[in-house]
Amino acid sequence: MTLKQWGRVAMDPFSQLILLISVVSFCTFQWLFHSVSPWASSRISPGFLKLNHKQKIEWNSRTVSTLHALLVGLFCLYILFFDEAVNQDPVWGDPTLVKINVSITTGYLISDLLLIFYYWRAIGDKFFVIHHLAALYAYYYVLGQGMLPYFANFRLLAEFSTPCVNQRWFFEVLGYPKVSKPNMANGVLMAFVFFLVRIAVMPVYYSRMCSVYGTEAFYKVSFGGRSAWIFSSICLDIMNVMWMHKIARGCYKVLLSSRRSKPESQENGKTN
């Protein structure tokens, strides 16, 4: 982008609105982390008060993460099913709703990155930093140039797996046994949803990418935009496959241990 183009973007009322939404999103998620989550969690879950300082930081971080995932995920589904402009032209369709959704996520990602760096000893994770930076790199082109709205929105489907992943941690830190019914039900649901929204959708995503490759619309995308699109997609999906592998192994181990514990409990019951 040239300086003149940046000037035009800065003067565009809608671009100012998108910037405002990102700033409000950032401030809101900071407020949720520092004020709302500690206040609500202490009243909803008495176990929260028994956590140590580091655990409370991660608890608040995951609470905010869950709220963001539900908000953005539902908005994403609405766009996927009802935004005809984006679905008909995945590269240059009207990105209005997608930009609003992405700007909310941008504010959250910057907020979360700030918290990760500030509380590195409690919630620092290099994979999350890479994930957030790769996403922000791609969203820069969506917000700045309005390109690739379908693919940016499609990526946000992955947020639906976040609540189950966070709930697994909540159960663990509250002392729920791994073979308890709530923990097992959440674990199976987590593995299923994670696979559905992050792994199973890969053929759909990349087939749509291949369908626009080499078209006039594709070549209108700048080289930087194409690089961000392809690089971030591959980078995020490599991490998704790694995470899916860990989740599947963990789910299998828990299910296997629960099956082994049943015969033992039955034998103990007979003995008694």
Backbone bond lengths (Angstrom), bond angles and torsions (degrees), N, CA, C in turn:
res aa  C-N    CA-C-N  psi(-1)  N-CA   C-N-CA  omega(-1)  CA-C   N-CA-C  phi
1 M - - - 1.459 - - 1.524 110.61 -
2 T 1.335 116.15 134.45 1.455 119.78 177.62 1.527 109.18 -82.47
3 L 1.352 115.19 169.36 1.460 119.12 179.03 1.520 111.30 -63.69
4 K 1.344 115.92 -35.11 1.466 119.46 178.62 1.524 110.75 -64.22
5 Q 1.346 115.42 -42.83 1.462 119.22 179.02 1.522 111.06 -63.70
6 W 1.346 116.45 -39.82 1.454 120.04 176.98 1.526 110.88 -61.84
7 G 1.325 115.45 -37.91 1.462 119.85 178.62 1.507 111.86 -64.02
8 R 1.351 115.89 -40.18 1.456 119.72 178.37 1.516 111.40 -65.59
9 V 1.351 115.39 -40.77 1.458 119.31 179.06 1.521 110.50 -62.86
10 A 1.343 114.91 -42.01 1.458 119.55 -178.63 1.525 111.59 -63.23
11 M 1.339 117.25 -31.66 1.459 121.66 -178.83 1.523 112.42 -85.05
12 D 1.329 116.99 -14.56 1.453 120.78 -178.17 1.528 110.03 -70.64
13 P 1.340 118.20 122.66 1.470 120.61 -177.40 1.523 112.76 -58.24
14 F 1.341 116.96 -39.51 1.465 119.26 -179.02 1.530 111.28 -66.45
15 S 1.337 116.28 -37.96 1.461 119.86 177.57 1.526 110.80 -64.78
16 Q 1.331 116.02 -36.68 1.462 119.88 175.56 1.529 110.65 -64.44
17 L 1.346 116.02 -37.43 1.463 120.48 177.76 1.525 110.58 -64.50
18 I 1.338 116.27 -42.42 1.463 120.89 179.58 1.533 110.28 -62.84
19 L 1.330 116.45 -42.01 1.465 120.59 177.22 1.523 110.38 -62.79
20 L 1.325 116.08 -41.92 1.467 120.71 179.09 1.527 110.75 -62.61
21 I 1.336 116.92 -42.97 1.470 120.93 179.37 1.526 110.21 -61.70
22 S 1.327 116.90 -41.22 1.467 120.83 179.26 1.522 111.04 -63.05
23 V 1.323 116.08 -43.07 1.470 120.82 179.93 1.531 110.21 -66.18
24 V 1.342 116.63 -45.39 1.467 120.75 179.02 1.524 109.83 -62.87
25 S 1.335 116.16 -40.27 1.463 120.91 177.78 1.522 110.70 -60.28
26 F 1.328 116.75 -46.79 1.464 121.79 178.60 1.529 110.85 -57.99
27 C 1.315 116.37 -49.51 1.469 120.91 -178.16 1.536 111.41 -65.00
28 T 1.333 116.06 -39.29 1.464 120.62 -179.28 1.521 111.49 -63.70
29 F 1.337 116.10 -45.14 1.462 119.09 -178.53 1.525 111.55 -70.66
30 Q 1.326 117.32 -30.26 1.463 119.66 172.84 1.533 110.30 -65.72
31 W 1.315 116.37 -42.82 1.463 121.81 178.35 1.530 111.32 -63.60
32 L 1.335 116.18 -42.06 1.462 120.28 177.88 1.532 110.82 -61.63
33 F 1.328 116.18 -40.13 1.465 120.70 -178.99 1.521 111.80 -67.94
34 H 1.314 116.09 -49.56 1.470 120.06 -172.04 1.529 113.57 -81.88
35 S 1.326 117.85 -28.59 1.464 119.40 -173.15 1.528 114.74 -119.45
36 V 1.321 116.49 -55.27 1.465 120.20 -171.93 1.523 112.48 -68.80
37 S 1.326 116.65 -48.33 1.466 119.82 -177.45 1.532 112.80 -60.67
38 P 1.349 119.47 -49.12 1.478 118.36 178.60 1.530 112.62 -60.41
39 W 1.338 116.21 -40.55 1.467 120.81 -178.83 1.526 111.12 -66.06
40 A 1.336 116.83 -49.18 1.468 120.96 -177.48 1.527 111.51 -70.43
41 S 1.336 117.05 -40.90 1.466 120.45 -176.63 1.517 112.19 -64.55
42 S 1.332 116.88 -37.73 1.466 120.76 -179.51 1.524 111.50 -66.34
43 R 1.320 117.61 -23.89 1.461 121.84 -179.80 1.525 112.27 -94.33
44 I 1.325 117.15 -33.01 1.457 120.75 -178.95 1.526 111.53 -81.74
45 S 1.340 115.72 -41.33 1.465 120.67 -177.60 1.527 110.31 -125.07
46 P 1.339 117.81 105.86 1.475 121.00 179.77 1.534 112.33 -59.15
47 G 1.331 117.12 -25.48 1.452 120.72 -179.83 1.511 113.19 -65.15
48 F 1.316 117.27 -19.95 1.468 121.57 -179.65 1.523 111.05 -60.66
49 L 1.329 116.32 -38.34 1.462 120.68 -177.29 1.530 112.40 -68.51
50 K 1.330 116.88 -19.61 1.462 121.23 -179.14 1.527 112.81 -87.90
51 L 1.312 116.84 -6.81 1.459 120.25 -178.19 1.521 110.62 -74.93
52 N 1.336 116.04 153.87 1.459 119.20 174.37 1.527 110.14 -79.77
53 H 1.314 116.71 177.73 1.463 121.40 -173.50 1.540 112.23 -60.97
54 K 1.321 116.99 -45.58 1.466 120.63 -179.10 1.521 111.63 -64.75
55 Q 1.319 116.29 -39.92 1.466 120.22 179.39 1.526 111.24 -65.89
56 K 1.335 117.02 -37.26 1.462 119.95 178.23 1.533 111.00 -65.68
57 I 1.327 116.34 -37.59 1.470 120.12 177.46 1.521 110.21 -61.85
58 E 1.325 116.18 -47.32 1.476 119.16 -179.55 1.520 111.00 -67.94
59 W 1.323 117.35 -36.05 1.467 121.69 177.63 1.531 109.67 -58.91
60 N 1.317 116.69 -49.65 1.466 120.76 -179.53 1.519 111.28 -63.83
61 S 1.334 116.42 -39.16 1.459 120.99 178.42 1.520 110.96 -62.00
62 R 1.319 116.54 -43.10 1.465 120.50 -178.79 1.529 112.17 -73.39
63 T 1.314 116.74 -31.69 1.462 119.85 175.68 1.526 110.56 -62.54
64 V 1.321 115.72 -46.74 1.466 121.19 177.90 1.518 110.44 -63.37
65 S 1.322 116.57 -40.36 1.461 121.75 178.31 1.526 111.67 -59.36
66 T 1.326 116.11 -41.80 1.467 120.64 179.39 1.526 111.33 -65.41
67 L 1.329 116.72 -43.94 1.469 120.40 179.03 1.525 111.03 -61.62
68 H 1.338 116.48 -43.58 1.462 120.24 177.82 1.518 111.04 -61.79
69 A 1.323 117.18 -43.63 1.462 121.51 -177.38 1.528 111.82 -61.74
70 L 1.323 116.62 -43.00 1.463 120.36 -179.73 1.523 111.38 -66.82
71 L 1.329 116.80 -43.97 1.458 121.31 -179.64 1.527 111.73 -62.53
72 V 1.323 115.79 -53.38 1.458 120.89 -176.18 1.534 111.26 -70.83
73 G 1.326 117.00 -36.97 1.456 120.34 -179.71 1.515 112.65 -63.15
74 L 1.326 117.01 -44.11 1.470 120.54 179.12 1.532 111.17 -65.83
75 F 1.332 116.60 -40.21 1.456 121.62 177.28 1.529 109.68 -63.04
76 C 1.320 115.55 -39.25 1.464 121.86 179.36 1.529 110.89 -62.24
77 L 1.335 117.10 -44.38 1.462 120.75 178.88 1.523 111.62 -62.37
78 Y 1.319 115.89 -40.60 1.471 119.85 178.34 1.530 110.53 -59.24
79 I 1.323 116.39 -45.91 1.467 120.57 -180.00 1.524 110.43 -64.32
80 L 1.313 117.19 -41.37 1.454 122.08 -176.96 1.525 111.76 -63.39
81 F 1.332 116.39 -36.06 1.462 120.05 -176.51 1.534 114.13 -93.57
82 F 1.338 117.42 -26.86 1.462 118.69 -170.26 1.530 115.21 -121.28
83 D 1.326 118.61 -9.77 1.470 120.26 -179.96 1.530 109.25 -91.35
84 E 1.328 116.27 91.69 1.469 121.26 -175.20 1.524 112.37 -65.84
85 A 1.316 117.35 -35.75 1.468 120.84 -177.35 1.521 111.11 -61.36
86 V 1.313 116.59 -43.17 1.469 121.19 -179.13 1.519 110.88 -71.01
87 N 1.319 117.64 -39.87 1.456 120.84 -178.33 1.524 112.47 -71.33
88 Q 1.322 117.32 -32.28 1.467 120.56 179.39 1.517 111.85 -77.39
89 D 1.318 116.96 -36.16 1.464 121.09 178.72 1.527 108.04 -127.19
90 P 1.349 117.05 89.19 1.465 120.29 -174.21 1.524 114.51 -67.94
91 V 1.333 117.02 -16.14 1.471 120.18 -176.59 1.526 111.79 -95.33
92 W 1.346 116.22 -45.38 1.465 119.50 -174.92 1.529 113.50 -127.56
93 G 1.347 117.86 19.10 1.461 119.94 177.03 1.524 111.36 -63.39
94 D 1.334 116.13 160.04 1.469 121.11 -178.70 1.528 110.11 -53.70
95 P 1.341 117.52 113.06 1.475 120.51 -173.06 1.524 115.03 -92.21
96 T 1.341 117.66 15.66 1.465 120.68 -172.04 1.527 112.76 -53.03
97 L 1.355 116.71 -57.70 1.464 120.06 -177.57 1.523 111.66 -67.04
98 V 1.329 116.27 -37.81 1.465 120.08 179.39 1.527 110.25 -63.22
99 K 1.327 116.42 -41.68 1.463 119.99 178.97 1.526 111.42 -61.09
100 I 1.326 116.61 -39.84 1.461 119.97 178.90 1.524 109.93 -63.24
101 N 1.335 116.10 -45.56 1.458 120.51 -179.82 1.530 111.69 -65.11
102 V 1.319 116.03 -42.85 1.467 120.83 -179.86 1.527 110.87 -67.26
103 S 1.310 117.09 -35.17 1.467 119.77 179.38 1.530 110.93 -66.67
104 I 1.343 116.69 -34.84 1.466 120.11 174.84 1.523 109.82 -63.24
105 T 1.334 115.64 -45.34 1.466 120.38 179.22 1.525 111.72 -66.13
106 T 1.322 116.89 -37.49 1.471 120.64 178.18 1.524 110.61 -59.74
107 G 1.324 116.17 -46.11 1.464 119.88 177.70 1.513 111.66 -60.53
108 Y 1.344 115.75 -40.72 1.469 119.34 178.81 1.526 111.51 -66.06
109 L 1.332 117.65 -44.71 1.465 121.02 -177.34 1.532 111.55 -62.46
110 I 1.321 116.20 -42.24 1.474 119.54 178.68 1.524 109.89 -65.94
111 S 1.333 116.30 -40.81 1.461 120.62 177.53 1.523 110.66 -61.64
112 D 1.329 116.16 -44.96 1.461 120.24 -178.25 1.524 111.63 -67.69
113 L 1.331 116.76 -38.06 1.466 120.29 176.88 1.530 110.67 -61.50
114 L 1.322 115.92 -42.80 1.466 120.07 178.38 1.523 110.82 -60.06
115 L 1.335 116.56 -43.50 1.456 120.68 179.90 1.529 111.67 -67.48
116 I 1.336 116.18 -38.17 1.468 120.49 179.10 1.526 110.35 -61.59
117 F 1.329 116.50 -45.94 1.461 119.57 -179.19 1.534 111.58 -69.42
118 Y 1.315 116.17 -39.33 1.469 120.08 -177.51 1.531 111.23 -69.99
119 Y 1.337 115.90 -39.72 1.472 120.74 -179.89 1.532 110.33 -109.61
120 W 1.320 115.94 45.86 1.460 120.18 -173.33 1.529 112.45 -57.65
121 R 1.303 118.13 -39.40 1.461 120.72 -178.03 1.523 112.33 -65.50
122 A 1.317 116.34 -24.66 1.472 120.23 -178.43 1.524 112.12 -95.05
123 I 1.335 117.25 -44.37 1.468 119.73 -173.95 1.529 113.03 -129.55
124 G 1.340 117.08 13.26 1.457 119.70 -179.73 1.521 112.21 -64.05
125 D 1.327 116.61 132.17 1.467 122.04 179.88 1.523 108.32 -153.68
126 K 1.338 116.83 117.49 1.465 120.48 -175.98 1.521 112.27 -64.75
127 F 1.346 117.41 -31.02 1.458 119.87 179.81 1.527 111.38 -68.48
128 F 1.334 116.65 -36.52 1.461 119.62 176.79 1.529 110.85 -68.54
129 V 1.315 117.23 -36.15 1.468 120.43 176.96 1.521 109.91 -63.34
130 I 1.338 117.43 -46.11 1.467 121.39 177.90 1.518 110.65 -61.83
131 H 1.334 116.34 -43.61 1.465 121.15 179.27 1.528 111.04 -59.54
132 H 1.327 117.33 -48.50 1.462 121.67 -177.94 1.535 111.59 -65.13
133 L 1.324 116.64 -42.74 1.470 120.19 -179.20 1.521 111.53 -66.88
134 A 1.324 117.34 -40.27 1.470 120.99 178.44 1.526 110.38 -63.33
135 A 1.341 115.79 -41.42 1.466 119.84 179.13 1.534 111.13 -66.54
136 L 1.330 117.14 -44.22 1.464 120.78 179.79 1.523 111.23 -63.86
137 Y 1.328 116.53 -37.36 1.471 121.38 178.08 1.522 110.68 -60.11
138 A 1.329 116.38 -42.99 1.463 120.39 179.26 1.528 111.54 -72.36
139 Y 1.330 117.07 -39.53 1.463 120.73 -177.51 1.520 112.09 -68.62
140 Y 1.328 116.78 -22.38 1.459 120.22 176.18 1.526 110.60 -56.78
141 Y 1.323 116.67 -41.41 1.465 120.62 -179.16 1.526 111.71 -74.46
142 V 1.312 116.39 -31.91 1.469 119.62 178.03 1.524 109.76 -67.39
143 L 1.310 116.53 -48.14 1.465 120.78 -177.57 1.523 112.27 -74.54
144 G 1.336 116.72 -37.19 1.456 120.14 -175.71 1.511 114.27 -79.95
145 Q 1.351 116.72 -35.41 1.463 119.88 -174.21 1.527 113.78 -124.44
146 G 1.316 117.62 -4.03 1.461 120.69 175.90 1.513 114.31 70.33
147 M 1.319 118.11 20.40 1.464 121.26 -177.26 1.531 111.66 -93.75
148 L 1.325 114.84 154.97 1.464 123.35 173.16 1.534 113.81 58.06
149 P 1.337 118.32 43.45 1.472 119.51 -176.66 1.526 113.49 -64.36
150 Y 1.338 117.43 -37.91 1.461 120.31 -178.93 1.525 110.65 -61.49
151 F 1.320 116.16 -45.43 1.460 120.84 -175.88 1.532 111.50 -70.84
152 A 1.319 115.87 -36.26 1.475 119.18 176.94 1.520 110.10 -64.91
153 N 1.331 116.59 -42.78 1.459 120.43 179.78 1.525 111.22 -68.11
154 F 1.322 116.03 -40.44 1.466 120.78 -179.32 1.522 110.60 -59.24
155 R 1.332 115.96 -37.41 1.465 120.72 -179.81 1.522 112.00 -61.73
156 L 1.323 115.95 -30.99 1.465 119.46 -176.80 1.524 112.85 -72.80
157 L 1.340 117.91 -10.07 1.461 120.86 174.08 1.533 110.66 -58.11
158 A 1.336 115.28 -30.46 1.464 120.76 -177.34 1.524 111.87 -59.46
159 E 1.342 117.40 -21.57 1.464 120.20 -177.39 1.527 112.79 -64.27
160 F 1.333 117.31 -20.66 1.464 119.19 -178.68 1.525 112.92 -66.04
161 S 1.321 117.68 -18.63 1.463 119.70 178.66 1.525 111.90 -82.77
162 T 1.309 117.13 -16.42 1.465 121.51 -174.42 1.531 114.47 -62.86
163 P 1.346 120.72 -45.30 1.468 119.59 -178.68 1.522 113.85 -57.18
164 C 1.333 117.42 -40.95 1.470 119.91 -179.75 1.527 111.14 -68.52
165 V 1.340 116.33 -38.90 1.469 119.98 177.86 1.522 109.86 -62.07
166 N 1.321 116.74 -43.55 1.465 120.51 179.08 1.524 111.73 -67.49
167 Q 1.333 116.39 -39.02 1.463 119.88 -179.21 1.523 111.10 -63.96
168 R 1.318 115.72 -34.07 1.468 119.48 176.68 1.534 109.96 -59.98
169 W 1.328 116.05 -42.74 1.473 119.42 179.19 1.518 110.83 -67.12
170 F 1.342 117.12 -39.64 1.459 120.75 178.86 1.535 110.51 -59.03
171 F 1.330 116.66 -46.27 1.464 120.38 178.92 1.524 110.67 -60.97
172 E 1.317 115.96 -42.32 1.463 120.68 -177.43 1.521 111.50 -63.71
173 V 1.336 116.99 -46.76 1.465 120.14 -175.91 1.532 111.64 -72.90
174 L 1.341 116.58 -22.34 1.466 120.27 177.51 1.527 112.10 -85.88
175 G 1.327 116.10 -2.38 1.454 119.80 174.68 1.510 116.10 90.01
176 Y 1.331 118.65 14.90 1.451 120.83 176.96 1.534 108.99 -68.10
177 P 1.325 118.95 131.88 1.469 120.47 175.81 1.526 110.42 -61.83
178 K 1.321 116.53 147.24 1.463 120.53 -179.01 1.530 112.33 -61.85
179 V 1.334 115.91 -28.69 1.468 119.26 -178.14 1.529 112.12 -94.80
180 S 1.339 117.40 8.99 1.470 119.57 175.80 1.523 109.24 -68.97
181 K 1.331 116.03 151.55 1.465 120.30 -176.26 1.531 113.43 -59.95
182 P 1.358 119.23 -44.23 1.477 118.39 177.94 1.522 112.35 -61.38
183 N 1.332 116.82 -40.61 1.453 121.00 -178.45 1.516 111.10 -67.95
184 M 1.325 117.03 -42.62 1.458 120.45 -179.64 1.530 111.80 -67.78
185 A 1.332 115.84 -41.11 1.466 119.71 178.99 1.522 110.44 -62.55
186 N 1.333 116.02 -43.22 1.460 119.93 178.64 1.530 110.96 -66.24
187 G 1.349 116.89 -38.07 1.455 120.69 -179.54 1.515 112.63 -63.66
188 V 1.326 115.90 -44.46 1.469 120.07 178.41 1.528 110.25 -65.45
189 L 1.340 116.44 -43.76 1.465 120.47 178.46 1.523 110.94 -62.81
190 M 1.331 116.65 -39.92 1.460 121.15 179.39 1.523 110.93 -61.92
191 A 1.326 116.93 -47.30 1.459 120.69 179.99 1.532 110.97 -62.14
192 F 1.336 115.78 -41.78 1.467 120.32 -178.67 1.531 111.45 -65.80
193 V 1.351 116.09 -49.06 1.467 120.28 -177.46 1.527 110.79 -67.06
194 F 1.339 116.65 -41.54 1.466 120.60 178.88 1.523 110.02 -59.21
195 F 1.327 116.27 -46.10 1.466 120.13 178.69 1.526 111.08 -63.12
196 L 1.331 116.04 -41.76 1.466 120.78 -175.91 1.524 112.66 -64.98
197 V 1.351 117.02 -46.51 1.466 119.78 -171.79 1.534 113.97 -95.31
198 R 1.336 117.44 -9.62 1.462 119.17 -178.86 1.531 113.79 -120.06
199 I 1.315 117.60 -30.05 1.459 120.48 -176.89 1.535 111.86 -107.34
200 A 1.324 116.50 -52.31 1.466 120.51 -176.45 1.530 112.86 -62.47
201 V 1.334 117.05 -26.80 1.465 120.53 -178.25 1.528 112.88 -82.88
202 M 1.325 117.73 -7.09 1.464 120.29 -178.60 1.534 113.13 -56.67
203 P 1.339 118.92 -46.64 1.480 118.44 178.32 1.526 113.05 -58.72
204 V 1.338 116.23 -38.36 1.469 119.86 178.73 1.523 110.07 -64.71
205 Y 1.327 115.46 -45.79 1.463 120.97 -177.75 1.528 111.17 -62.92
206 Y 1.321 116.46 -50.42 1.465 119.68 -174.82 1.537 112.48 -75.91
207 S 1.332 117.47 -25.98 1.464 119.01 174.25 1.520 110.62 -68.99
208 R 1.344 115.81 -36.29 1.471 119.56 176.35 1.530 110.06 -68.97
209 M 1.325 115.94 -36.61 1.453 120.24 176.53 1.528 110.93 -62.74
210 C 1.331 116.54 -43.78 1.469 121.11 179.27 1.525 111.79 -66.35
211 S 1.339 115.82 -31.66 1.463 119.18 -177.81 1.526 112.67 -67.97
212 V 1.343 116.81 -26.19 1.465 119.24 179.71 1.528 112.27 -100.06
213 Y 1.339 116.28 -8.06 1.470 119.73 -179.34 1.534 110.04 -64.43
214 G 1.327 115.59 131.21 1.456 121.29 178.08 1.516 114.64 85.45
215 T 1.335 118.06 -4.16 1.456 120.90 179.00 1.529 110.39 -80.26
216 E 1.327 115.44 169.85 1.468 119.95 178.48 1.521 110.92 -61.99
217 A 1.333 115.60 -40.63 1.467 120.00 179.10 1.524 110.95 -61.80
218 F 1.319 116.45 -37.48 1.468 121.23 -179.58 1.521 110.99 -63.50
219 Y 1.328 116.71 -43.89 1.463 120.37 -176.42 1.529 112.73 -77.20
220 K 1.326 116.74 -11.09 1.458 119.69 173.42 1.532 110.88 -76.01
221 V 1.323 115.93 -20.37 1.460 120.51 176.45 1.524 108.34 -73.54
222 S 1.300 117.04 132.66 1.461 120.87 -179.44 1.520 111.01 -61.40
223 F 1.315 115.95 160.39 1.465 120.33 179.04 1.528 110.63 -60.55
224 G 1.339 116.10 -39.71 1.461 119.66 177.66 1.518 111.84 -62.99
225 G 1.326 115.74 -39.71 1.458 120.29 178.99 1.512 112.12 -65.76
226 R 1.335 116.47 -43.19 1.464 120.14 178.49 1.525 110.64 -64.74
227 S 1.319 116.04 -40.10 1.466 120.35 179.76 1.524 110.87 -64.40
228 A 1.355 115.74 -44.44 1.461 120.10 179.19 1.517 110.82 -62.27
229 W 1.317 116.16 -42.16 1.462 122.33 -179.00 1.531 111.00 -61.28
230 I 1.321 115.74 -53.68 1.472 120.50 -175.43 1.530 111.13 -71.83
231 F 1.341 116.17 -45.13 1.468 119.67 -177.55 1.520 111.56 -63.28
232 S 1.340 116.59 -48.03 1.464 119.43 -177.73 1.524 110.90 -65.56
233 S 1.335 117.24 -36.04 1.468 120.77 179.19 1.520 110.71 -62.42
234 I 1.320 115.99 -48.71 1.468 120.29 -179.27 1.522 110.83 -65.28
235 C 1.313 115.86 -43.68 1.467 121.11 -179.45 1.525 111.27 -60.28
236 L 1.334 116.80 -48.26 1.458 121.27 -179.30 1.526 111.68 -65.12
237 D 1.333 116.78 -38.67 1.461 119.39 -177.72 1.526 112.46 -73.56
238 I 1.305 117.58 -30.03 1.469 119.80 173.81 1.525 109.46 -62.40
239 M 1.329 115.86 -44.43 1.464 119.81 178.21 1.528 111.12 -66.86
240 N 1.342 117.00 -36.44 1.462 120.15 177.84 1.530 111.58 -62.54
241 V 1.328 116.33 -41.21 1.466 120.52 178.19 1.530 110.45 -65.08
242 M 1.331 116.59 -40.98 1.471 120.57 178.18 1.522 110.50 -62.76
243 W 1.334 116.66 -44.98 1.464 120.68 -179.92 1.527 110.96 -66.46
244 M 1.348 116.82 -39.18 1.462 120.84 179.13 1.518 110.66 -62.22
245 H 1.318 116.09 -38.61 1.461 120.68 178.73 1.531 110.66 -62.88
246 K 1.326 116.40 -44.08 1.465 120.60 179.29 1.526 110.69 -65.34
247 I 1.322 117.32 -43.36 1.464 121.72 -179.14 1.522 110.54 -64.49
248 A 1.326 117.16 -43.92 1.467 121.07 -179.40 1.528 111.11 -63.13
249 R 1.341 116.27 -42.36 1.462 119.98 179.16 1.528 111.06 -64.46
250 G 1.346 115.69 -43.43 1.456 119.90 179.15 1.515 111.95 -63.77
251 C 1.325 116.84 -41.85 1.464 121.68 -179.85 1.532 110.26 -65.08
252 Y 1.327 116.13 -41.61 1.469 120.68 179.82 1.525 111.03 -63.98
253 K 1.325 117.16 -42.47 1.468 121.24 -179.60 1.528 111.37 -63.68
254 V 1.335 116.09 -41.86 1.463 119.84 -179.30 1.526 110.66 -66.55
255 L 1.337 116.95 -44.21 1.462 120.44 179.10 1.524 110.99 -63.51
256 L 1.323 116.19 -38.59 1.463 120.91 179.63 1.528 110.83 -66.66
257 S 1.330 116.50 -43.25 1.466 120.06 179.79 1.526 111.47 -66.90
258 S 1.335 117.08 -33.14 1.465 120.12 178.93 1.521 110.91 -68.65
259 R 1.332 116.56 -36.13 1.463 120.04 177.82 1.527 110.81 -67.43
260 R 1.314 115.86 -37.00 1.467 119.64 179.64 1.522 111.48 -69.97
261 S 1.351 115.95 -33.38 1.463 119.15 -177.73 1.526 112.42 -74.45
262 K 1.340 118.17 -23.77 1.464 121.29 -179.29 1.529 112.57 -65.02
263 P 1.345 118.29 -50.54 1.466 117.86 178.22 1.522 112.95 -59.11
264 E 1.353 117.25 -36.73 1.451 121.01 -179.94 1.525 110.93 -64.81
265 S 1.331 116.91 -42.30 1.457 120.86 -179.84 1.533 110.80 -68.30
266 Q 1.352 115.75 -34.91 1.460 119.75 178.23 1.530 111.19 -67.31
267 E 1.349 115.48 -40.54 1.462 120.27 178.52 1.527 110.92 -65.18
268 N 1.326 115.47 -40.27 1.472 119.45 178.19 1.524 111.04 -64.21
269 G 1.352 114.86 -36.10 1.460 118.90 179.12 1.514 111.40 -67.29
270 K 1.335 116.93 -39.50 1.453 120.58 178.81 1.518 111.48 -66.50
271 T 1.351 114.18 -39.48 1.468 119.50 -179.11 1.516 110.81 -63.75
272 N 1.367 114.04 -41.35 1.467 117.92 179.55 1.530 110.91 -69.84
